[in-house]
């Protein structure tokens, strides 16, 4: 039995088998209804069930809605464009390509499930328009019937999915939260115990980021399951704080490393606090009550140097470590409390303890240049495939153009779409073989609908059960959808082998063309995307030299954090160091704090802080010009030291800026640690005129 364990470990669990049965039943119901209504292509109702179905109620409902909207838009476009341009086939091909590419580009600006509506509207136009170019008068009938067939499939999938063995996405979100917290606690404890190992920390960091990014689409679909506004607010607040954890821990680690190397005598003062923090963090999994968190903060306050002692660089380093540890404690306390409220679906009021002024609503950041290029690649692929089809005069060649458009749309957002398009080609070819066996071997021996259901059940239920597992999802879904489509079940059996081959060989040919076209047009991959994202971060740091409002600076901070979550997986996939990206963000965040607090002081200290910003900005401008990361200039570090010395207690007391002085000193210390020679990083802006609101360091904004 021990030898069979690996085999049985891959067998889907019972709930996946129930999903396979449920989805198959919905597809057969949709097929039966479409046949009874004598729809011209009843197999589209069957295929639509598999396209929109999900193990969870929310994604099934949302995808059903978005598919209906996208189909309606694409069908309407077909009714509009085909009669106008059918006499000019090359112009029609161009219009179809531009429509598909434009909506594809717009869809890539949406990072939740609603992107599907626009992408589907894009490739639905060729799906409807190309098969009727020889008979344009039929375009309305085809568009109407396709919309009705898809609606039947959508309705069956949604109703059956909601009634039989429904699974709630909120449970999956809770599981993703639990996994992230387990990894985050292991990650934090490795730093707190000072047993950091790249071999252990790297995979943990990468997995945390992957889980964080996966939550975005999951959270966006919770309203489709009836999640309350209160629950959604807590869920978004939690994710908004999760994004800050990696930079906060990285800043704390740098401060501790600096103490261990430069002032080992201070480590003895700090070690009991680290032990207290470890015990507190482990205890939060049994309940994040405020008492232990307050005790930890009291311990931090007892160790905090007096304001006058911050003139000593050693004490400032110690104070910086305390400040970063306090940030970690506040951030973790918020996240654990929110997690408990979400798990219990409690409506209790929640008050944040981590209330940094830079916290704001998550704002997605996009590489619009690459998005535009990806869309243009799809446009040119459709035009080129159409030209080849027209010149060859292949009657069923439109299917090749259709699948080329579909495959280019599906994977346009990926850094390296060619391998996935090849998988599309492979599984579509498998579907052609499987559908031919059904059409010419199985179906001729069937004489009623129950026998048809039984014949389909044998492969479709197991394959449907495998679609739940991410590693099998693409291949199994394509097999189910394409096999349903290629068999082309009608009210009466009418199959011709040559017609079948001529019609269905075009699909794999179109996919093979799309694969080759993508290899030629997009030979670059993840490394280029990582380099571009890094340069965007540098550019944003350079732009910090421009005057801006508090809200604009907050938006920049949130965009950089969002970009970090996109960049870290790419760096990990290409085997590059992820620490440099974290340091870029930390430099930006510290510079933003300098910009926020510098207007509260006057004279020489303010002028020196402005010079720090200018020099950091110039450094990153030089990195952009050189198109590589340069060593941090020593003169910038010297300017930061002069600014630190100028921020002495006596001078700031005269201006009444004691609170701003402490924040600026901590920001300078954090900035210096992020810019130490050999660790390569820097950035920030120029002059800032708008005063932040009073109490900015602790007030909810």
N, C-alpha and C positions, 0 to 999 in steps of 0.2 A: 504493500500500500504506500510505503514511503516514496517509491519511485513514481507512483501515479499522482502524488500530491501536486507537483508543478502543473500537470495537465488539468486537474480539476480546479486549480486555483484560477484558471482562465475561463471557467464556465460561468456564465452570467448568474447573478443571484436571483432569488425568486421574484423580487419586485421588478427586475428587468424582464423576466419572462411574462409577468402580468402585463407589463407595458407592451411587449410584442403582441400578445393576444388582443389587448384592447385596441391597439392601433390597426391591427389587421381587421378586426371586426368593424371598426369605423370605415376602413377603406372599402370593405365589401358592401357595407350599407350604402356608401356613396355611389359605388358602381351600380348597385341594384336600382337605386333611385334614378340615376342618370339613364339607365337602360329603360326603365319604366316610362320615363318622360320622353324617350326616343331622342335624346340629345345626340348630335352628330359625332361627338368625340367623348363618349362616357368615360374613357380611360383617364381623361384629365381630372375628373372628379376623384378617381382612385389615387392618382399620383399626388394630387393636392393634399390629401390627408397626410401622406408621409412627409410632405414638404413642411407643413405647418405644425405637425405634432411634436410635442416635447413631453418628457416624463412629468413636468410640472404644469400646473394649471395656468399660472401667470404667463410664461413664455408662449404657451399654446394660444391663449387668448390674444396676446399682443401681436404675435406673428400672423394670426388669422386676420386681425383688423388691418395690419399694415399690408398684408398680401392683397386683400380686397381693394384697398385704396390704390396700391401700386398697379394692380391689374386694370382697374378702371381708368387711371391716368394713361397708361400705355395703350390700352384699347382705344381710348378717345383720340390719342395722337395718331394711331393707325387709320382711324376713320377720317381724320383730317388730312393727313399727308399723302396717303396712297392715291386718292383720286387726283390730287393736285400735281403729283410728280411721276405718275406711272408711265407717262409717255417719254420720260427722260430718265432711263434706269440709272445712269451714273449719278445724276443729281439726286435721285431718290436714295441711292446708297449713301451719298454724302449726308443728306438730311438725317437718315436713320443713324449714321455713325455719330453725328454731332449731337443728336438728341440723347443717345445712349451715353456718350462721353460727358455731356454737360450734367446730366442727372447723376452720373457716377461721381463726378467731382463734388457736386453738392452733397451727396450722401456721405462722402468721407469727412464732412464737417460735423457729422452727428456720431457721437460715440456711444449712444444708447440704441436700443432695439429699433427705434423709429427710422434709422438709416435704411432699413430694409425696404420701406415703402418707396423711397426715391430710387434706390438701385433697381428694384423690381420694375418700376415704371420705365426705367431706362431700357432694359433688355426685353420688356414685353412688346415694345414696338416692333423690333425685327421678328419676334416670335409670331406675331399676327400678320404683319405686313408682307414678309417675304413669301410665305406660301401662297398668297393670293395675287402676286404681281401679274400672273397670266389671266386672272379673272377679277379685276379690281371692283367690279360691281358686287362681289360677294364679301367685301371687306367688313361691312356692317354686320352681316349675319355671322361671320366668323368671330368678330370681336364680341358680339352679344352672346353667342353661344359659349365662347370660352369663359367669359365673365360668369355666366350662369353655372357652368360646370365647376369652375373653381369655387364659386359660392357654395355649391352643394358639398364639395369636399371640405371646405372650411367649416361649414355648419356641423357636419357629421363629426369632424375631429374635435371641435369645441364641446359639443354636447356629450359625446361618448366619454371624452377625457374628463369632463367635469362630474359625470355621474359614476363612472366605474373606476374604482381604485385611484381616486385623485390624490396627487402629492402636491404639497404646498411648497412654493419656492422659499418661503420664509424659513423653512427647516434647513434648506440647503445654504441659505445666507448665514444662518446661525452656525452651521457646520464650518463654513469658510471662516467666520469670525473666530471660532474655537481653534481652528488650525493655525490661523495667523497669530493668535495670542500665545499658543504653545511655542511657536517658532520665535516670536518676539521676546518672550521671557527667556528662552534659551540663549538668544542672541545677547540680550542685555546682561544676563548673569555671567556670560563669558567675559564681558568687559568689566563687570563689577568685581569679579574674582581675579582679574588681571591674568587670565589664562587664555588670552586671545591667540587663536591659530587661524591662519588664512585658509587652511584646508577645511576647517569646520565653519568658520564665519562666512566664507564666500557662498557656499551653497545655501546657507540659512538666509542670507541677505537676498539672494536671487529668488528663492522660494517665497519670501515675504512680499517681494515686489510683484511676483506673478499673481499671488493671491489677492493683493491689493488691487491690481488692475482688473482682475476678474470680477471683483465686487461691483465695478461701475455699471456694467450691463445688468447684473443681477438686481441691484438696487433700483435701477430704472424700470424694472418690470414688476416690482412689488405692488404698485397701485392697481395693476390689472388683477390682483388677487384680493383687492379691497383693503389694502393696508391703510391705516388711518394717517392723517396729516401729522399727528404727534409721533407716531412710530417712524414715519419717513424723516421727520426732522431729527430725531435721535440717531437714526441710521446714518444720515448725511453728516451730522456733527461728529459721529465716531470716525467715519472715513476721513473727514477733514482733519482730524487730529492724528490719525494713523500715518498720514503722509509726512508728519514732522518728526517721527521717531528716529529715523536713520540719521538725519543731520544732527539732532540733539545728542544722540549717543556718540556720534563721531566727534563732536566738539568736546564732550566730556572726556573721551579717550585721549584726545590730543593734549588736553590740560593735564591729565594724570601722567601721561608719558613725559611731558615737559617737567613736571615735578620730580618724577623718578630719576630723570637724567640730570637736572640742574640743582634741585633742592631736596635731596633724599631725606633730610631731617624733617621736612614738612610732611612727608609721606606718613610718618609715625602718628602725626596729629590727625591725618585724614583716614587712616585704616579703620579705626572703630566706626566711623561714619559709614564707610563702605559696607562693613559687616551689618550694621543696622539697616542699610538700604536693601541689602540682599534678603534679610529676614522679612522686611516689610513687603518687598515685591513678591516673594513666595507666598506670603500670607494673603495677598489680595485675591488669590484664586478661591479663597474661602469666604470672600465678602470684602468689598472695598469700603469699609466703614470709615468715617472721617477721623476717628480717634487715633489710630496708628499713623495715619498720614500727618496729622497735627504734631504727634510726638516726633516724627522724623524731621519736620520743619523746625521744631523747637531745637532739635540737636544741631541742625544747620545754622540756626541763628546764634547759638552759643559759640560756635566756632568762627563766625563771621568777623573779620578784622574791623576795627573802628575806622571811620572815614579818614582820619589823619594817617593811618597806617598804609593806606592805598598808595601813598607817594613812594613807598618802598616796592620795587619791582617784584621782589619775592612774595611779599604779602598780596600784591595784586594778582599774581599767578595763583596763589592759594584761594583768593576771593573768587577768581574766575572759575576755578574748579567747583567751588561751592555753588556758584550761580548756575552752572550747567547741570549739576546734580539736582538742584532745586527745580530746574526746568523739567528734567526727566521725571522727578517725583510728581509734579503737578500734572504733567501730560499723561502719565500712566494712571494716576488717580481718576482723571476725567474719563479715560478710555474704559477703565474697569467699571466705573459707575454706569456709564452709558451702556456697556455690554450687558450688565445685569438688568437694566431697565428694558432693553430690547428683548432679552431672553424671556422676561416675564410679561412683555407687552404691557408694561406699566404706564399709566398716565401721570405718574408722579412728576412734580416739577423738578427740574435739574438745574443746578447752578454751577457754572464752570469755575474751576480753580486755576486752570491754565488759560490766561486771558491776555496773551501777548497781542500787541497792537497789529502785528502783521497777519494775524489770523483773518481769513476771509473766505468767501465762497469759492470753492474750487473752480478754476477757470481752465478749460482745456486749451492746450497749445498745439498748433499744427505746423507741419512742414508743407506749406502751400505750394512751394516750387516743385517738390517731389510729387505731391498730389496731382498737380496740373500735368506733370510729365507722364504720370501713370495713366491719367485719363486720355491724354493725347496718344499714348501707345495703344490704348484700346480703340480709339477713333481710327487710327491709321490701320490697325489690324482688320477692322470691319470693312474699311474702304478697300484695302488690298484684297481681302478674301472675296468681296463682292465683284471686283474687277475680274478676278480669275474666273469666278463663276459665270459672269456674263460672257466673257470671251470664249469660254469652253462650251457654252450653251447646254450645260448639264441641267436636265429638267429638275432633278431633286437636289441640286447643289445648294439651294437656299438653306437646307438643314446644316450644311457645313458652316455657313456664315452665322447662322443662329447660335450654334454651340460655341463658335469662336467668340461671339459677343458675350454669351453667358459666362464662359470660363474667364475671359479677361475681366469681366465685371466682378465675379466672385472673389478673385484674388488680387485685385488691383492695389489694395491697401497694404499688401505684404511687401516686405523688403526684397524678397526673392521669390516671386510667384511661379517661376518655371517648374520647380519640382511638383508643386501642387497641381498645376495644369497637366503635367504628365500623369499624375495619379488619376486625374479626371479622365484622361484619354484611356488609361488602362482599364478602369472600372466600367467605362462606357463600352469598351470593346467586350468585356466580360458580359455586360448586359445584352449586347447584340447576340452573342452565342446562346445565352440562357433564354432569351425571348424567341430565338429561332427554334429551340427545342420545344418550347411550349406551343408555338404557333403551328409547327408541322408534325409534331409527334404526339403531344398531349391533347391539345384542343380538338383535333378531329375525332377523338374517341369519347368526348364529353357531349351530353345531350340535354343537360338542364343546369340551372344555376347552382343548386347545391353541390353537384359534382365539380363545377368550376371552383367553388369556394374550397372544397376539399383539396383540389389539385394545387391551388395557390397557397394553401395553409402550410404545406410541408416545407417549402423553403422560406416563405415570407415571414412566418412567425419567428423562427430562429434568427434570421437576418435582422428583423426588427428589434429583437432583444439586444442584439450586439450594437445597435445604433446608440444606445445609452452610454457606452464606453467611449471616451474621447478618441482613443487610438484607432477605433474601428469606425468612427462616425462617418467620415467622408466616403469611404469605400462602400459601406453598407447602404448609406442613404442613396448614393448614386445608383447602386445596383437595383434598389427597390423602385426608385422613381423612373429610371430609364427603362427597366424591364416592363413596368406598367405601361409606359408610353410606346415602346417599340412593338409590343404585342398588338396594340391598337384594337382593343376589343370593341366589336360593333354588335348591333342587334342580331346580325346573321353572320355565320362564318364564311369568310371570303378571303382566302390567302393565295397569293401567287409568289412563288419563291423568287423569281427574278425581280419582281416589283419590290419585294421585301429587301433583297440585297441592295438594289439600286437606291432605295429610300434610306436605309439605315446604315449603309456604309459611309454615307456623307457625314454623319455626326462624328465618328472617330477621325475622319480625314480633316474636318474643321478643327478638331481639338489638337491634332498633330500639327496643323498649320499654326495654331495659336501658340503652341509650345515652342516651335522653331522661331516664330516672330518675337516672342518674349525673350528668348535666349539672345537674339540679335539686338533687340532694342533696349533690353535691361540686363546687360551682362554683369552689372554691379550688384551688390547685395547688402548685407547687414552692416558691413564695415563702413560703407559710404553713408548710410543712414546715421550711424553713430558719430561719424565725423561732422556731419551737417548739424546734428543736434548740439554737439559740443560747441561749434562755432556760433550757433544761435544763442547759446548761453553767454558766450563771450560778448556777442554783439549787444545783448540786453544789458550786460554789465557796463559796457561802454556808454549805452544810452542813459544809464543812471547819472551820468555827468550833466544831463539836461535837467533844467528845472521842472519840478512836477509837484502835484498835490499829494496829500497823504493817501488818498484813495488810489491814485495812480501808482504810487510806490507799493501799496499793499497788493495791487493787481500784479505787479511785476514779480513780487515774492511768490505769490501763488502760482503764477505761470512757470516760474523756474522750478518750483517743487513738482509740478505736474510733468514738466519736461524731464526732470530727474527720473521719475518713474518710468518714462519711456526709454530713457537712455541706459539705465542700469541693466535691464535684460539684454540689450544689444551688446553692451560691453562684456557681459558674462558669456554670451553665446560665442563671441569672437575671442575669448580668452584674454581680454584686456583688463587692466586694473580699474576697479570701480571706485577706488578711494579718491582719485583725482576729480571725478565728477561730483562727489560729495563735498570736496573742498571748494570747488567752484561755487556751489550753492551757499556754503557757509560764508565765503567771502562776501557774496552778494547780500546775505542777510545781515551780516555785521555792518556792511557799508550802509544799508538801509537804516539801521539803527543810528549810525552816525549822522546821517542826513536828517533824521527825525529829531534828534536831541541837540544838534549843534546850534540851531537858532536860539537856544535858551542861554547861550553864553556869548561873551563879547571879547573883543580885543585880540591879542596874540593867539590864545588857544583856538579861537574860531578860525582865524586865518590859517593856522597850521592844519586844522582838521580839513579845511577846504583843499589845502595842498595835498593832503593824503588822498583825498578823493580823486583829485586831478591826476596824481601820479599812478594810482591804481588803474584808473580809466585808461591812461596812456599805455600802461603795460599791456592791458588786454587788447587795445587797438593795435599794438605791435604784434601780439600773438595772431590777431586776425590777418594782419598784413603778411606775416611770415607763413601763415597757414599751418602753424605748429605751436605747441606749448613751449614758451621760452622760460628760462630761469628767472625767478623773481629778482628784480633789481635791488641791490643793497641800499641804494639811496632812498628807496621807499621805506624800507625798514628803519632807516635812520630818521626819516621824517616822522614816522609813527612814534619813535622814542622821544623826539623833541616835543611832539604834541602831548605825549603822556606827561612829560616833566612840566609842561606849561599848565596842565590841568591840576595844579596844586591846590590844596584845600583853602589856603588863605585867599588866593585870587578868586576862587569860585564863591567863597563866602561873601566877598565884597559885592559880587553880582547877584547874590541870592540864588545860585544855581547848584546847590549841593547835590540835589537828586539827579539832575542832568549829568553832573560830573561823574558820579558813580557809574551810570549807564554808559557814558562815553568811554570811561576807562575800561570797563568790561568788554565793550565792543572793540576797542583798540587791541586789547589782549587777545580776544578771539580772532581778530583779523590777522594779527601777527602769527599766531599759531597755524592759521590756514595758509600763510604765505612763506613759511620758513624755507630757506634754500634747500632744494632737493625734493620738495613736496609740491612744487610748481603750481601756484595759483594766485589769483588776484582779480579785483575789479571794483568799480563804482563811479558815482556821479560827481556832480559839480556843486552847485549852490542851491540851497533850499530856502524858500521864503515863508512858507506857510507853517505856523507854529502848530504842533500836535496839540490835541486837547489836554488840559491839565489831568494828571493822573494817568497818562497814557500807558505806563508800564503795568498798570493793574486794572484799568477800567474796561468794562465790556463796551465794545464799540459796535 
